[in-house]
Amino acid sequence: MSCEYARRWFSDSFDGQPLPAWARFVVWFHLHRCPRCRRVASSLRATEDALAALKDEPPPESTGGSSGL
Amino acid sequence: MGQAQAPSPGRSPEELAALEPTLRAWALRATGDPDVARDLAQETLAAGLETLGRFDGRSALRTWLIGMLSHKVADHFRRRYRAPFEVGDADAPDLRANPTDSDVERVVMARRDLARVDRALAQLPPGERLALLLVGVEGVDHEAACHEMGVTATHLRVLLHRGRHRLRRMLEREL
C-alpha cells in the first residue's frame, strides 16, 4: 500500500466511519512499517482534536474575510 | 380521557431565538463574512420558527438548526461561486507531505491557540470548510452532512480527507 493511499484511509477513521476489517489491517500494517505515515497520522489526530475544540469557541469577529477561493 | 401533552424541552420560540448568536458565529466561521452570516442566521431562525412544530426532538435543537443553517450556507456558496464543491487534484502535495516531529508538535499546540485553527479553516475551499465544520466540529454524521450539503457520500469523503490534510499542512507550517 502506498503512503498516499494509506493516508486517504486515515481520514475515514476519524469520524466514526467503520473501515472494513481488511482496510484496518492494511492501514495498521502500513503504519507499523512507515514512520512518516505515523507522524502524518499523529498530526491528523491533533488537527481533528483542534477542530473539535472549536465547537464551543466563538470565532474571531473576522476570520480575514477569506472565502477560500 | 387524553392527558395534556407536556411541552418538550427546547422547543419554545424563545429557546430557539436564544441560539441566534450561536448560529451567527457558525455562519461566520463557514462564510468569513459577518453580513452574510447575520443574514443566514436570521433566515435560519425564521425557517426554524416556521417549522418548529415539526422538530421531533431526536437531535438537540442546536444540531437541528445548524443542519438547516448549513443547507443555507451550501446554497449561498452555490449562488456565489461556480462549482464551489468541486474537487481537483490540488491537495496532492498536502497528502504526500511528511511532517517533522516539530511540525506535529505545532499542530498539537494549535489546540491552545484556536485563533490559528480558525485562520487556517478560513483559507480552505468552501466545500472542504463546510464539510469539516459539519463533521469535524459539530460531529454530524455523514448521511446528514450529505443531505445538508447536497453532495454524495463519496464526494463528502473526498472533501473531508482533502480538507483534513490541507488543514494539517497549514497548521504544521506557520500561517
gemmi code that builds the backbone of each chain (N, CA, C; Angstrom):
import gemmi

chains = {
    "A": [
        ("MET", (0.850, -1.192, 0.000), (0.000, 0.000, 0.000), (0.887, 1.243, 0.000)),
        ("SER", (0.575, 2.198, -0.861), (1.373, 3.418, -0.903), (0.972, 4.322, 0.259)),
        ("CYS", (1.901, 5.226, 0.605), (1.610, 6.163, 1.704), (0.367, 6.997, 1.366)),
        ("GLU", (0.286, 7.443, 0.108), (-0.824, 8.321, -0.272), (-2.162, 7.596, -0.086)),
        ("TYR", (-2.183, 6.335, -0.455), (-3.409, 5.551, -0.354), (-3.772, 5.347, 1.120)),
        ("ALA", (-2.750, 5.017, 1.924), (-2.996, 4.807, 3.356), (-3.538, 6.077, 3.989)),
        ("ARG", (-3.028, 7.214, 3.585), (-3.443, 8.481, 4.198), (-4.886, 8.825, 3.883)),
        ("ARG", (-5.376, 8.330, 2.758), (-6.793, 8.542, 2.446), (-7.667, 7.782, 3.449)),
        ("TRP", (-7.181, 6.623, 3.887), (-7.964, 5.833, 4.843), (-7.965, 6.439, 6.235)),
        ("PHE", (-6.861, 7.125, 6.621), (-6.804, 7.698, 7.970), (-8.019, 8.580, 8.210)),
        ("SER", (-8.307, 9.408, 7.210), (-9.356, 10.408, 7.371), (-10.690, 9.756, 7.712)),
        ("ASP", (-11.010, 8.664, 7.013), (-12.292, 7.989, 7.260), (-12.416, 7.514, 8.702)),
        ("SER", (-11.282, 7.107, 9.255), (-11.349, 6.524, 10.594), (-11.630, 7.587, 11.652)),
        ("PHE", (-11.504, 8.878, 11.301), (-11.680, 9.925, 12.310), (-13.122, 10.251, 12.621)),
        ("ASP", (-14.034, 10.024, 11.678), (-15.400, 10.413, 12.007), (-16.318, 9.205, 12.134)),
        ("GLY", (-15.778, 8.188, 12.742), (-16.624, 7.057, 13.095), (-17.084, 6.234, 11.913)),
        ("GLN", (-16.455, 6.455, 10.758), (-16.815, 5.625, 9.616), (-16.099, 4.291, 9.774)),
        ("PRO", (-16.841, 3.225, 9.969), (-16.163, 1.950, 10.201), (-15.420, 1.493, 8.948)),
        ("LEU", (-14.141, 1.234, 9.114), (-13.364, 0.720, 7.987), (-13.587, -0.782, 7.921)),
        ("PRO", (-13.608, -1.348, 6.725), (-13.662, -2.808, 6.630), (-12.446, -3.401, 7.350)),
        ("ALA", (-12.626, -4.620, 7.855), (-11.552, -5.243, 8.642), (-10.250, -5.316, 7.844)),
        ("TRP", (-10.347, -5.628, 6.555), (-9.124, -5.746, 5.764), (-8.412, -4.400, 5.680)),
        ("ALA", (-9.209, -3.313, 5.585), (-8.603, -1.982, 5.461), (-7.919, -1.592, 6.774)),
        ("ARG", (-8.579, -1.946, 7.897), (-7.969, -1.639, 9.202), (-6.624, -2.355, 9.328)),
        ("PHE", (-6.611, -3.589, 8.891), (-5.371, -4.364, 8.995), (-4.294, -3.769, 8.091)),
        ("VAL", (-4.670, -3.433, 6.871), (-3.682, -2.910, 5.921), (-3.121, -1.578, 6.421)),
        ("VAL", (-4.008, -0.724, 6.949), (-3.548, 0.571, 7.471), (-2.642, 0.348, 8.685)),
        ("TRP", (-3.076, -0.550, 9.581), (-2.258, -0.842, 10.768), (-0.877, -1.343, 10.352)),
        ("PHE", (-0.852, -2.240, 9.390), (0.414, -2.809, 8.926), (1.287, -1.722, 8.307)),
        ("HIS", (0.651, -0.867, 7.527), (1.409, 0.213, 6.890), (1.987, 1.146, 7.956)),
        ("LEU", (1.151, 1.501, 8.940), (1.629, 2.411, 9.994), (2.770, 1.765, 10.789)),
        ("HIS", (2.679, 0.482, 10.992), (3.709, -0.240, 11.728), (5.066, -0.106, 11.031)),
        ("ARG", (5.020, -0.050, 9.706), (6.282, -0.053, 8.934), (6.746, 1.334, 8.506)),
        ("CYS", (5.846, 2.321, 8.592), (6.162, 3.608, 7.967), (6.148, 4.756, 8.989)),
        ("PRO", (7.319, 5.169, 9.463), (7.359, 6.242, 10.472), (6.803, 7.568, 9.944)),
        ("ARG", (6.969, 7.797, 8.639), (6.453, 9.069, 8.093), (4.932, 9.112, 8.189)),
        ("CYS", (4.303, 7.995, 7.867), (2.842, 7.963, 7.951), (2.369, 7.986, 9.402)),
        ("ARG", (3.186, 7.451, 10.309), (2.807, 7.528, 11.723), (2.774, 8.996, 12.166)),
        ("ARG", (3.740, 9.770, 11.662), (3.738, 11.195, 12.013), (2.534, 11.900, 11.388)),
        ("VAL", (2.236, 11.544, 10.145), (1.064, 12.150, 9.500), (-0.208, 11.812, 10.283)),
        ("ALA", (-0.306, 10.553, 10.722), (-1.500, 10.144, 11.477), (-1.597, 10.911, 12.794)),
        ("SER", (-0.455, 11.110, 13.465), (-0.464, 11.881, 14.721), (-0.885, 13.315, 14.460)),
        ("SER", (-0.348, 13.849, 13.378), (-0.650, 15.240, 13.045), (-2.128, 15.404, 12.688)),
        ("LEU", (-2.671, 14.421, 11.975), (-4.096, 14.473, 11.613), (-4.976, 14.355, 12.853)),
        ("ARG", (-4.549, 13.478, 13.788), (-5.328, 13.340, 15.027), (-5.340, 14.653, 15.795)),
        ("ALA", (-4.193, 15.308, 15.838), (-4.121, 16.592, 16.553), (-4.960, 17.642, 15.821)),
        ("THR", (-4.972, 17.583, 14.501), (-5.798, 18.511, 13.714), (-7.267, 18.294, 14.052)),
        ("GLU", (-7.644, 17.021, 14.139), (-9.035, 16.684, 14.439), (-9.414, 17.156, 15.843)),
        ("ASP", (-8.504, 16.999, 16.791), (-8.770, 17.473, 18.158), (-8.943, 18.991, 18.178)),
        ("ALA", (-8.088, 19.671, 17.422), (-8.177, 21.139, 17.389), (-9.492, 21.572, 16.766)),
        ("LEU", (-9.924, 20.855, 15.725), (-11.211, 21.178, 15.086), (-12.356, 20.990, 16.075)),
        ("ALA", (-12.340, 19.854, 16.783), (-13.427, 19.571, 17.724), (-13.469, 20.614, 18.827)),
        ("ALA", (-12.302, 21.153, 19.170), (-12.251, 22.152, 20.241), (-12.911, 23.469, 19.823)),
        ("LEU", (-13.112, 23.651, 18.520), (-13.748, 24.890, 18.037), (-15.234, 24.939, 18.367)),
        ("LYS", (-15.817, 23.784, 18.683), (-17.280, 23.716, 18.791), (-17.842, 24.769, 19.750)),
        ("ASP", (-17.209, 24.923, 20.897), (-17.749, 25.863, 21.889), (-16.963, 27.159, 21.947)),
        ("GLU", (-16.184, 27.376, 20.924), (-15.339, 28.566, 20.881), (-15.924, 29.558, 19.878)),
        ("PRO", (-16.227, 30.787, 20.304), (-16.733, 31.742, 19.313), (-15.644, 32.075, 18.304)),
        ("PRO", (-16.025, 32.270, 17.056), (-14.999, 32.620, 16.060), (-14.558, 34.058, 16.263)),
        ("PRO", (-13.363, 34.392, 15.824), (-12.982, 35.801, 15.868), (-13.963, 36.596, 15.001)),
        ("GLU", (-14.175, 37.845, 15.325), (-15.193, 38.629, 14.612), (-14.964, 38.608, 13.107)),
        ("SER", (-13.714, 38.642, 12.719), (-13.423, 38.476, 11.296), (-12.370, 37.408, 11.146)),
        ("THR", (-12.610, 36.479, 10.259), (-11.612, 35.437, 10.018), (-10.706, 35.837, 8.850)),
        ("GLY", (-10.751, 37.117, 8.526), (-9.923, 37.603, 7.436), (-10.734, 37.798, 6.170)),
        ("GLY", (-11.993, 37.452, 6.253), (-12.894, 37.694, 5.116), (-12.618, 36.808, 3.928)),
        ("SER", (-11.786, 35.775, 4.162), (-11.439, 34.930, 3.016), (-12.560, 33.968, 2.696)),
        ("SER", (-12.863, 33.845, 1.447), (-13.850, 32.858, 1.028), (-13.178, 31.526, 0.820)),
        ("GLY", (-11.858, 31.559, 0.776), (-11.127, 30.323, 0.496), (-10.951, 30.085, -0.990)),
        ("LEU", (-11.481, 30.983, -1.788), (-11.313, 30.827, -3.239), (-10.388, 31.893, -3.769)),
    ],
    "B": [
        ("MET", (-59.996, 9.572, 28.370), (-59.648, 10.974, 28.599), (-58.162, 11.187, 28.300)),
        ("GLY", (-57.880, 11.991, 27.347), (-56.482, 12.202, 26.971), (-55.780, 13.151, 27.930)),
        ("GLN", (-54.507, 12.862, 28.144), (-53.745, 13.753, 29.013), (-53.149, 14.880, 28.180)),
        ("ALA", (-53.025, 16.045, 28.801), (-52.394, 17.162, 28.101), (-50.927, 16.809, 27.860)),
        ("GLN", (-50.476, 17.097, 26.659), (-49.093, 16.746, 26.325), (-48.141, 17.779, 26.928)),
        ("ALA", (-47.170, 17.283, 27.680), (-46.205, 18.208, 28.278), (-45.337, 18.800, 27.176)),
        ("PRO", (-45.045, 20.099, 27.274), (-44.194, 20.679, 26.247), (-42.795, 20.075, 26.304)),
        ("SER", (-42.241, 19.755, 25.151), (-40.899, 19.182, 25.129), (-39.886, 20.277, 25.392)),
        ("PRO", (-38.865, 19.954, 26.162), (-37.855, 20.972, 26.415), (-37.150, 21.350, 25.121)),
        ("GLY", (-36.775, 22.608, 25.020), (-36.012, 23.036, 23.854), (-36.857, 23.342, 22.645)),
        ("ARG", (-38.142, 23.495, 22.800), (-39.000, 23.715, 21.649), (-39.637, 25.098, 21.606)),
        ("SER", (-39.422, 25.877, 22.617), (-40.106, 27.164, 22.623), (-39.401, 28.136, 21.682)),
        ("PRO", (-40.167, 29.070, 21.102), (-39.550, 30.062, 20.225), (-38.454, 30.845, 20.925)),
        ("GLU", (-38.626, 31.063, 22.239), (-37.611, 31.829, 22.974), (-36.285, 31.061, 23.007)),
        ("GLU", (-36.388, 29.763, 23.216), (-35.153, 28.971, 23.252), (-34.484, 28.948, 21.887)),
        ("LEU", (-35.321, 28.922, 20.882), (-34.794, 28.941, 19.522), (-34.087, 30.279, 19.256)),
        ("ALA", (-34.755, 31.372, 19.645), (-34.175, 32.701, 19.407), (-32.873, 32.879, 20.182)),
        ("ALA", (-32.776, 32.223, 21.340), (-31.558, 32.352, 22.153), (-30.342, 31.757, 21.445)),
        ("LEU", (-30.579, 30.936, 20.433), (-29.460, 30.325, 19.708), (-28.961, 31.199, 18.554)),
        ("GLU", (-29.522, 32.382, 18.412), (-29.114, 33.252, 17.293), (-27.616, 33.545, 17.286)),
        ("PRO", (-27.017, 33.917, 18.453), (-25.566, 34.180, 18.422), (-24.765, 32.944, 17.993)),
        ("THR", (-25.211, 31.776, 18.421), (-24.505, 30.533, 18.029), (-24.582, 30.343, 16.523)),
        ("LEU", (-25.768, 30.582, 15.973), (-25.942, 30.406, 14.526), (-25.108, 31.421, 13.752)),
        ("ARG", (-25.116, 32.659, 14.255), (-24.360, 33.708, 13.550), (-22.874, 33.376, 13.588)),
        ("ALA", (-22.396, 32.916, 14.742), (-20.978, 32.561, 14.866), (-20.629, 31.406, 13.924)),
        ("TRP", (-21.518, 30.443, 13.856), (-21.270, 29.277, 12.991), (-21.209, 29.707, 11.530)),
        ("ALA", (-22.154, 30.573, 11.153), (-22.199, 31.042, 9.762), (-20.985, 31.904, 9.439)),
        ("LEU", (-20.511, 32.659, 10.440), (-19.316, 33.483, 10.218), (-18.104, 32.592, 9.958)),
        ("ARG", (-18.016, 31.538, 10.744), (-16.900, 30.604, 10.550), (-16.977, 29.946, 9.168)),
        ("ALA", (-18.192, 29.669, 8.724), (-18.352, 28.974, 7.440), (-18.135, 29.906, 6.255)),
        ("THR", (-18.567, 31.175, 6.381), (-18.532, 32.064, 5.209), (-17.432, 33.119, 5.286)),
        ("GLY", (-17.001, 33.468, 6.513), (-15.989, 34.515, 6.667), (-16.540, 35.912, 6.459)),
        ("ASP", (-17.848, 36.051, 6.329), (-18.437, 37.355, 6.030), (-19.517, 37.672, 7.078)),
        ("PRO", (-19.276, 38.680, 7.935), (-20.235, 38.969, 9.020), (-21.636, 39.315, 8.515)),
        ("ASP", (-21.721, 40.039, 7.397), (-23.053, 40.429, 6.890), (-23.816, 39.203, 6.389)),
        ("VAL", (-23.129, 38.391, 5.627), (-23.759, 37.155, 5.123), (-24.136, 36.256, 6.305)),
        ("ALA", (-23.249, 36.188, 7.287), (-23.503, 35.332, 8.455), (-24.768, 35.787, 9.186)),
        ("ARG", (-24.917, 37.085, 9.355), (-26.103, 37.607, 10.050), (-27.371, 37.249, 9.269)),
        ("ASP", (-27.311, 37.471, 7.945), (-28.496, 37.187, 7.116), (-28.869, 35.702, 7.165)),
        ("LEU", (-27.858, 34.842, 7.031), (-28.144, 33.408, 7.007), (-28.668, 32.921, 8.366)),
        ("ALA", (-28.128, 33.491, 9.445), (-28.603, 33.107, 10.783), (-30.063, 33.521, 10.947)),
        ("GLN", (-30.395, 34.723, 10.473), (-31.780, 35.184, 10.622), (-32.736, 34.372, 9.753)),
        ("GLU", (-32.296, 34.040, 8.540), (-33.134, 33.196, 7.671), (-33.371, 31.836, 8.328)),
        ("THR", (-32.321, 31.323, 8.967), (-32.447, 30.016, 9.626), (-33.422, 30.083, 10.799)),
        ("LEU", (-33.311, 31.163, 11.577), (-34.239, 31.319, 12.699), (-35.677, 31.406, 12.208)),
        ("ALA", (-35.879, 32.176, 11.126), (-37.231, 32.331, 10.585), (-37.764, 30.967, 10.129)),
        ("ALA", (-36.914, 30.222, 9.428), (-37.335, 28.897, 8.956), (-37.582, 27.962, 10.135)),
        ("GLY", (-36.745, 28.094, 11.159), (-36.905, 27.257, 12.346), (-38.211, 27.545, 13.063)),
        ("LEU", (-38.544, 28.822, 13.195), (-39.803, 29.188, 13.858), (-40.995, 28.648, 13.075)),
        ("GLU", (-40.868, 28.736, 11.749), (-41.966, 28.292, 10.892), (-42.194, 26.781, 10.997)),
        ("THR", (-41.117, 26.050, 11.207), (-41.230, 24.580, 11.184), (-41.006, 23.960, 12.564)),
        ("LEU", (-41.047, 24.782, 13.611), (-40.762, 24.293, 14.962), (-41.672, 23.125, 15.353)),
        ("GLY", (-42.893, 23.160, 14.852), (-43.830, 22.077, 15.172), (-43.371, 20.729, 14.644)),
        ("ARG", (-42.497, 20.768, 13.641), (-42.023, 19.506, 13.054), (-40.742, 19.003, 13.709)),
        ("PHE", (-40.182, 19.803, 14.617), (-38.957, 19.372, 15.310), (-39.309, 18.183, 16.201)),
        ("ASP", (-38.668, 17.053, 15.933), (-39.092, 15.832, 16.632), (-38.269, 15.530, 17.880)),
        ("GLY", (-37.305, 16.371, 18.165), (-36.539, 16.196, 19.401), (-35.535, 15.060, 19.367)),
        ("ARG", (-35.371, 14.448, 18.184), (-34.404, 13.336, 18.132), (-32.974, 13.858, 18.235)),
        ("SER", (-32.776, 15.094, 17.780), (-31.471, 15.710, 17.939), (-31.647, 16.942, 18.822)),
        ("ALA", (-30.527, 17.517, 19.235), (-30.616, 18.744, 20.017), (-31.123, 19.861, 19.100)),
        ("LEU", (-31.767, 20.849, 19.716), (-32.284, 21.972, 18.923), (-31.151, 22.649, 18.146)),
        ("ARG", (-30.000, 22.802, 18.813), (-28.838, 23.414, 18.161), (-28.440, 22.632, 16.904)),
        ("THR", (-28.387, 21.318, 17.030), (-27.985, 20.478, 15.892), (-29.000, 20.601, 14.755)),
        ("TRP", (-30.262, 20.618, 15.131), (-31.333, 20.743, 14.128), (-31.186, 22.067, 13.360)),
        ("LEU", (-30.945, 23.145, 14.104), (-30.823, 24.460, 13.452), (-29.543, 24.556, 12.625)),
        ("ILE", (-28.466, 23.971, 13.133), (-27.211, 24.041, 12.376), (-27.324, 23.242, 11.081)),
        ("GLY", (-28.084, 22.156, 11.125), (-28.344, 21.422, 9.881), (-29.031, 22.322, 8.859)),
        ("MET", (-30.033, 23.043, 9.333), (-30.764, 23.959, 8.448), (-29.850, 25.078, 7.934)),
        ("LEU", (-29.039, 25.583, 8.863), (-28.125, 26.675, 8.500), (-27.098, 26.207, 7.472)),
        ("SER", (-26.570, 25.020, 7.654), (-25.532, 24.558, 6.731), (-26.111, 24.357, 5.323)),
        ("HIS", (-27.384, 23.986, 5.279), (-28.066, 23.886, 3.984), (-28.085, 25.268, 3.312)),
        ("LYS", (-28.363, 26.285, 4.101), (-28.406, 27.647, 3.561), (-27.002, 28.132, 3.178)),
        ("VAL", (-26.001, 27.740, 3.962), (-24.622, 28.101, 3.615), (-24.239, 27.445, 2.285)),
        ("ALA", (-24.616, 26.179, 2.126), (-24.302, 25.473, 0.873), (-24.985, 26.181, -0.306)),
        ("ASP", (-26.237, 26.592, -0.119), (-26.948, 27.322, -1.183), (-26.252, 28.652, -1.479)),
        ("HIS", (-25.804, 29.309, -0.429), (-25.092, 30.588, -0.607), (-23.832, 30.384, -1.449)),
        ("PHE", (-23.075, 29.339, -1.132), (-21.857, 29.067, -1.910), (-22.210, 28.764, -3.365)),
        ("ARG", (-23.293, 28.040, -3.578), (-23.668, 27.693, -4.953), (-24.060, 28.940, -5.740)),
        ("ARG", (-24.740, 29.872, -5.067), (-25.135, 31.108, -5.762), (-23.914, 31.969, -6.050)),
        ("ARG", (-22.970, 31.937, -5.122), (-21.858, 32.877, -5.208), (-20.695, 32.397, -6.070)),
        ("TYR", (-20.422, 31.114, -6.017), (-19.262, 30.582, -6.731), (-19.686, 29.528, -7.737)),
        ("ARG", (-18.932, 29.473, -8.800), (-19.165, 28.409, -9.771), (-18.583, 27.115, -9.183)),
        ("ALA", (-19.371, 26.096, -9.149), (-18.933, 24.769, -8.659), (-18.140, 24.842, -7.354)),
        ("PRO", (-18.756, 25.323, -6.255), (-17.996, 25.521, -5.009), (-17.506, 24.232, -4.360)),
        ("PHE", (-18.145, 23.100, -4.676), (-17.755, 21.850, -4.016), (-16.927, 20.952, -4.925)),
        ("GLU", (-16.493, 21.539, -6.026), (-15.694, 20.747, -6.969), (-14.372, 20.369, -6.319)),
        ("VAL", (-13.904, 19.164, -6.597), (-12.609, 18.768, -6.039), (-11.622, 18.521, -7.179)),
        ("GLY", (-10.481, 19.155, -7.058), (-9.457, 18.958, -8.073), (-8.332, 18.123, -7.484)),
        ("ASP", (-7.168, 18.208, -8.071), (-6.027, 17.442, -7.565), (-5.068, 18.313, -6.758)),
        ("ALA", (-5.557, 19.504, -6.439), (-4.644, 20.458, -5.808), (-4.175, 20.017, -4.424)),
        ("ASP", (-4.785, 18.993, -3.858), (-4.407, 18.595, -2.499), (-3.254, 17.602, -2.485)),
        ("ALA", (-2.875, 17.096, -3.645), (-1.885, 16.020, -3.667), (-0.619, 16.346, -2.881)),
        ("PRO", (-0.066, 17.566, -2.994), (1.133, 17.865, -2.194), (0.862, 17.763, -0.697)),
        ("ASP", (-0.349, 18.168, -0.261), (-0.670, 18.091, 1.167), (-0.751, 16.643, 1.631)),
        ("LEU", (-1.299, 15.822, 0.762), (-1.467, 14.410, 1.099), (-0.110, 13.703, 1.175)),
        ("ARG", (0.826, 14.140, 0.338), (2.128, 13.461, 0.272), (3.141, 14.028, 1.267)),
        ("ALA", (2.870, 15.259, 1.741), (3.876, 15.927, 2.569), (4.078, 15.203, 3.896)),
        ("ASN", (5.342, 15.030, 4.268), (5.677, 14.351, 5.523), (6.070, 15.381, 6.569)),
        ("PRO", (5.396, 15.390, 7.708), (5.791, 16.351, 8.746), (7.032, 15.891, 9.493)),
        ("THR", (7.733, 16.840, 10.073), (8.804, 16.507, 11.011), (8.179, 16.437, 12.395)),
        ("ASP", (8.960, 16.017, 13.386), (8.405, 15.968, 14.742), (7.974, 17.350, 15.214)),
        ("SER", (8.755, 18.361, 14.846), (8.397, 19.708, 15.320), (7.127, 20.207, 14.621)),
        ("ASP", (6.902, 19.758, 13.378), (5.654, 20.136, 12.690), (4.453, 19.556, 13.437)),
        ("VAL", (4.586, 18.288, 13.828), (3.479, 17.639, 14.540), (3.226, 18.377, 15.859)),
        ("GLU", (4.315, 18.737, 16.528), (4.189, 19.472, 17.793), (3.428, 20.778, 17.588)),
        ("ARG", (3.673, 21.431, 16.468), (2.965, 22.690, 16.170), (1.456, 22.461, 16.062)),
        ("VAL", (1.084, 21.340, 15.471), (-0.352, 21.039, 15.345), (-0.953, 20.740, 16.719)),
        ("VAL", (-0.197, 19.998, 17.526), (-0.680, 19.696, 18.877), (-0.908, 20.999, 19.648)),
        ("MET", (0.010, 21.938, 19.494), (-0.099, 23.221, 20.200), (-1.264, 24.069, 19.685)),
        ("ALA", (-1.704, 23.786, 18.454), (-2.776, 24.597, 17.864), (-4.045, 24.531, 18.706)),
        ("ARG", (-4.193, 23.462, 19.444), (-5.388, 23.346, 20.284), (-5.428, 24.436, 21.359)),
        ("ARG", (-4.247, 24.946, 21.712), (-4.220, 26.029, 22.708), (-4.347, 27.386, 22.033)),
        ("ASP", (-4.294, 27.410, 20.742), (-4.351, 28.686, 20.012), (-5.389, 28.525, 18.908)),
        ("LEU", (-6.634, 28.515, 19.325), (-7.697, 28.199, 18.371), (-7.869, 29.273, 17.301)),
        ("ALA", (-7.366, 30.463, 17.571), (-7.434, 31.507, 16.534), (-6.650, 31.059, 15.299)),
        ("ARG", (-5.555, 30.326, 15.542), (-4.758, 29.787, 14.418), (-5.576, 28.795, 13.604)),
        ("VAL", (-6.318, 27.972, 14.331), (-7.142, 26.961, 13.646), (-8.218, 27.677, 12.822)),
        ("ASP", (-8.808, 28.715, 13.416), (-9.820, 29.479, 12.692), (-9.248, 30.120, 11.429)),
        ("ARG", (-8.042, 30.672, 11.560), (-7.426, 31.313, 10.391), (-7.157, 30.291, 9.296)),
        ("ALA", (-6.704, 29.118, 9.697), (-6.424, 28.073, 8.709), (-7.715, 27.588, 8.047)),
        ("LEU", (-8.726, 27.420, 8.859), (-10.022, 26.953, 8.334), (-10.561, 27.939, 7.292)),
        ("ALA", (-10.354, 29.215, 7.575), (-10.868, 30.251, 6.659), (-10.185, 30.202, 5.295)),
        ("GLN", (-9.002, 29.590, 5.233), (-8.270, 29.529, 3.965), (-8.660, 28.326, 3.107)),
        ("LEU", (-9.465, 27.431, 3.670), (-9.839, 26.229, 2.905), (-10.873, 26.569, 1.831)),
        ("PRO", (-10.917, 25.802, 0.765), (-12.019, 25.947, -0.193), (-13.355, 25.735, 0.531)),
        ("PRO", (-14.417, 26.418, 0.081), (-15.668, 26.410, 0.845), (-16.257, 25.033, 1.103)),
        ("GLY", (-16.175, 24.134, 0.153), (-16.754, 22.807, 0.349), (-16.028, 22.035, 1.439)),
        ("GLU", (-14.699, 22.124, 1.443), (-13.914, 21.421, 2.462), (-14.188, 22.037, 3.833)),
        ("ARG", (-14.280, 23.369, 3.850), (-14.534, 24.054, 5.129), (-15.890, 23.633, 5.700)),
        ("LEU", (-16.919, 23.647, 4.849), (-18.258, 23.306, 5.330), (-18.317, 21.844, 5.791)),
        ("ALA", (-17.678, 20.969, 5.040), (-17.667, 19.545, 5.416), (-16.985, 19.356, 6.775)),
        ("LEU", (-15.858, 20.033, 6.989), (-15.151, 19.892, 8.269), (-15.931, 20.514, 9.419)),
        ("LEU", (-16.607, 21.633, 9.138), (-17.410, 22.249, 10.198), (-18.547, 21.318, 10.625)),
        ("LEU", (-19.180, 20.699, 9.649), (-20.305, 19.823, 9.962), (-19.843, 18.544, 10.660)),
        ("VAL", (-18.853, 17.887, 10.080), (-18.466, 16.564, 10.577), (-17.400, 16.665, 11.681)),
        ("GLY", (-16.370, 17.468, 11.437), (-15.256, 17.541, 12.386), (-15.554, 18.374, 13.618)),
        ("VAL", (-16.315, 19.468, 13.444), (-16.600, 20.344, 14.587), (-17.912, 19.946, 15.255)),
        ("GLU", (-18.965, 19.808, 14.464), (-20.288, 19.529, 15.049), (-20.533, 18.052, 15.319)),
        ("GLY", (-19.776, 17.199, 14.673), (-19.977, 15.766, 14.874), (-21.217, 15.222, 14.185)),
        ("VAL", (-21.660, 15.919, 13.132), (-22.824, 15.465, 12.368), (-22.440, 14.199, 11.606)),
        ("ASP", (-23.356, 13.233, 11.505), (-22.974, 12.010, 10.783), (-22.956, 12.249, 9.267)),
        ("HIS", (-22.302, 11.346, 8.574), (-22.080, 11.548, 7.142), (-23.384, 11.680, 6.359)),
        ("GLU", (-24.356, 10.870, 6.726), (-25.616, 10.874, 5.979), (-26.284, 12.253, 6.063)),
        ("ALA", (-26.331, 12.793, 7.283), (-26.951, 14.111, 7.459), (-26.130, 15.187, 6.753)),
        ("ALA", (-24.807, 15.085, 6.843), (-23.956, 16.099, 6.199), (-24.150, 16.082, 4.679)),
        ("CYS", (-24.261, 14.892, 4.101), (-24.510, 14.786, 2.652), (-25.826, 15.467, 2.301)),
        ("HIS", (-26.832, 15.223, 3.136), (-28.154, 15.795, 2.887), (-28.085, 17.328, 2.930)),
        ("GLU", (-27.442, 17.869, 3.957), (-27.408, 19.332, 4.095), (-26.582, 19.981, 2.997)),
        ("MET", (-25.511, 19.312, 2.588), (-24.650, 19.926, 1.570), (-25.103, 19.612, 0.150)),
        ("GLY", (-25.957, 18.611, 0.017), (-26.394, 18.237, -1.327), (-25.295, 17.565, -2.128)),
        ("VAL", (-24.486, 16.734, -1.447), (-23.412, 16.016, -2.145), (-23.554, 14.521, -1.854)),
        ("THR", (-22.887, 13.714, -2.665), (-22.942, 12.262, -2.444), (-21.983, 11.869, -1.321)),
        ("ALA", (-22.139, 10.639, -0.840), (-21.270, 10.149, 0.241), (-19.808, 10.126, -0.202)),
        ("THR", (-19.581, 9.740, -1.446), (-18.201, 9.688, -1.950), (-17.603, 11.089, -2.020)),
        ("HIS", (-18.411, 12.012, -2.500), (-17.962, 13.400, -2.614), (-17.615, 13.961, -1.226)),
        ("LEU", (-18.468, 13.663, -0.257), (-18.218, 14.152, 1.108), (-16.908, 13.582, 1.652)),
        ("ARG", (-16.668, 12.297, 1.424), (-15.432, 11.677, 1.910), (-14.213, 12.376, 1.323)),
        ("VAL", (-14.312, 12.684, 0.038), (-13.173, 13.348, -0.612), (-12.975, 14.749, -0.017)),
        ("LEU", (-14.088, 15.474, 0.158), (-13.977, 16.818, 0.741), (-13.351, 16.748, 2.135)),
        ("LEU", (-13.766, 15.747, 2.907), (-13.248, 15.623, 4.273), (-11.764, 15.279, 4.286)),
        ("HIS", (-11.381, 14.308, 3.495), (-9.962, 13.931, 3.598), (-9.052, 14.986, 2.997)),
        ("ARG", (-9.512, 15.643, 1.948), (-8.689, 16.735, 1.397), (-8.616, 17.897, 2.372)),
        ("GLY", (-9.782, 18.228, 2.946), (-9.816, 19.338, 3.904), (-8.934, 19.070, 5.105)),
        ("ARG", (-8.996, 17.838, 5.622), (-8.191, 17.495, 6.801), (-6.691, 17.604, 6.515)),
        ("HIS", (-6.302, 17.055, 5.364), (-4.861, 17.084, 5.066), (-4.394, 18.504, 4.766)),
        ("ARG", (-5.243, 19.268, 4.110), (-4.857, 20.657, 3.809), (-4.734, 21.451, 5.124)),
        ("LEU", (-5.697, 21.250, 6.000), (-5.668, 21.943, 7.296), (-4.442, 21.516, 8.100)),
        ("ARG", (-4.179, 20.220, 8.083), (-2.989, 19.707, 8.782), (-1.728, 20.414, 8.306)),
        ("ARG", (-1.588, 20.534, 6.989), (-0.389, 21.165, 6.439), (-0.302, 22.630, 6.849)),
        ("MET", (-1.473, 23.300, 6.853), (-1.453, 24.713, 7.248), (-1.048, 24.872, 8.711)),
        ("LEU", (-1.530, 23.950, 9.551), (-1.193, 24.047, 10.972), (0.244, 23.628, 11.230)),
        ("GLU", (0.774, 22.733, 10.404), (2.174, 22.325, 10.559), (3.111, 23.479, 10.217)),
        ("ARG", (2.695, 24.239, 9.203), (3.502, 25.402, 8.835), (3.034, 26.562, 9.685)),
        ("GLU", (3.848, 27.535, 9.854), (3.373, 28.761, 10.490), (2.541, 29.499, 9.461)),
        ("LEU", (1.368, 29.917, 9.875), (0.487, 30.621, 8.913), (0.995, 32.031, 8.668)),
    ],
}
model = gemmi.Model(1)
for chain_id, residues in chains.items():
    chain = gemmi.Chain(chain_id)
    for i, (resn, *xyz) in enumerate(residues, 1):
        res = gemmi.Residue()
        res.name, res.seqid = resn, gemmi.SeqId(i, " ")
        for name, pos in zip(("N", "CA", "C"), xyz):
            atom = gemmi.Atom()
            atom.name, atom.element = name, gemmi.Element(name[0])
            atom.pos, atom.b_iso = gemmi.Position(*pos), 0.0
            res.add_atom(atom)
        chain.add_residue(res)
    model.add_chain(chain)
structure = gemmi.Structure()
structure.add_model(model)
structure.setup_entities()
